[in-house]
Amino acid sequence: LKDGQQYWLDARGVQKRIPPKEFHFKLNVNHQPPSWVPEQVFYQIFPDRFSASKSESDIRHAYAQYDSASVVKGWGDAVG
């Protein structure tokens, strides 16, 4: 959600409208990862939370905003 506008991510990139099903991400059950994959460690980096330019108090404030209760929404409901 950016500037009140909702976006979707599909195989083509970021979209302003719900993408057609042919562009949804698909599970490939025949995919064989390289043999070295099970022995590796992977990290997912969240730049908005680990930016080197943010002070420790900024980071604490970013986490504090998520201390409220969870809100359960339907799959197609608007975010926000």
Residue pairs with C-beta under 8 A, 6 or more apart in sequence:
1 7
1 79
1 80
5 16
6 78
6 79
7 14
7 15
7 16
8 14
8 15
8 16
8 17
8 18
8 19
9 15
10 19
10 23
10 24
10 25
11 23
11 24
11 25
12 19
12 23
48 62
49 59
49 62
49 63
54 62
73 79
